[in-house]
Amino acid sequence: MIGYVKGVVTHLFVDYCFVDVQGIGYRIFIPNSTRQKLAIGQTATLFTYLNVREDALTLHGFYTQEEYDLFLSLISVSGIGPKVAAGILSTITPQNFCSAISANNAAILTKLPGIGKKTAERIILELKDKVGISTELDASVSGQMAADVTLSGDIRQEAIQALIALGYNHAEITPVIKKIYQQEGTAHTEISLEQLIRLTLKEFGRR
């Protein structure tokens, strides 16, 4: 089992890279989220998973432990292989994925590549209470957004951009956020970006 690879990135392609480790070039498949953090000539450490099949051995790499842990959780779900799991990581951040799971929002998951309604429901069923998804990823979200910040135009805009990245459009997001302000009485109080996104996803999930 290869736990991680540390070496120089020599080539970057759409979904894989070559990493030179003391003269040996490893071909490592990577999600777009990892690719964006790499550059040719860079010395990088990638957490890796070796996928063993009858006809091939493929190495999958991730820039962060968070992405790696989510990848392992995803491939533990029936019907999801490394390719689909990598596609999910290329489309949504672990934080937003965790928020969708916590909110039981299958609609968000069906917007991800290779995920239909039944698979989305299976992901929620199998991962919601799984150690690592509900605890570690939520802790990571809290760490990155440690302090509550005043609900301002900046926070609203960040939430809107995050939701647009999940496939929603500006016209349907704005009234929902406005509704949250009115319901929660948050117009002049403090709330974190993660809380705002989570509440918005719950509202979408009720539709």
PyMOL commands that set and color helices and strands:
alter all, ss='L'
color gray80, all
select helices_A, chain A and resi 32-35+65-75+82-91+94-102+106-109+117-127+133-144+153-165+170-184+193-205
alter helices_A, ss='H'
color red, helices_A
select strands_A, chain A and resi 4-12+16-21+24-29+43-52+57-62+149-150+190-191
alter strands_A, ss='S'
color yellow, strands_A
deselect
rebuild
show_as cartoon
